[in-house]
Each structure stands twice: as C-alpha cells, then as structure tokens.
Amino acid sequence: MSFQTILKMTQKDVFNVFFREKPAMMLVNLRNSKNEIYASSLAKMIDCTYSHVVKILQEMESAGLVEFNKLGRLKLLKLTKKGESVAEYIVQIRSLLK
C-alpha cells in the first residue's frame, strides 16, 4: 500500500488496517457497558450476526479477554482485567487516528 493511498483513507479505514473492526468494537462495547451483557445484545450493538459474535467471543475467551458467567441457562459476558486493558488501548489508538 502506497503512502498516497494511506493518506486518502478515512480514519475508519486506517483503524481497520490495524484492527479487525468487529472484534475491536466488541471489546469497546463491553468496556462501555455498565453491566454484564448477553452475546445477542452485543451482536445488535455492533451490527453483526449472533453466530459470528459467539465465534469471536470464544477466541477472546481463549485469549483471556472475556469471561462467560452462567446464569441458569443464560450466559452473561464480562471483560477480564486483561480485556479491559486491551479495550482501553483500542480506544486510545482510535482517538489518535482521528
């Protein structure tokens, strides 16, 4: 990718060069939520399918970024300390690219 191409890109495009948009926004939305939330709610927030969100969340859980808390047959999501740190860095980087 040439320097001219990068200069013509929007801030969203530049952000997406470094991060996959949906997973990054999942972490940011989890960070911004006041309480634990359901995967289906998160899918609606980021305009993504439920199955795609669950697949990404499973990868994030393996990486120690999120944890699932079972409440009966429902699963609530919450960021781990590591996940909170990563989400905060994503927010900071995104603001630098504006």
TAJOJO-V274780 format. One line per field, one symbol per residue. burial: 1 if it has 24 or more other C-alpha atoms within 12 Angstrom, else 0. A space follows every 10 residues. Layout:
burial=???
This chain:
burial=0000000000 0001100000 0111111111 1000011110 1110100000 0011011001 0000111100 0000011111 0011011001 10010000
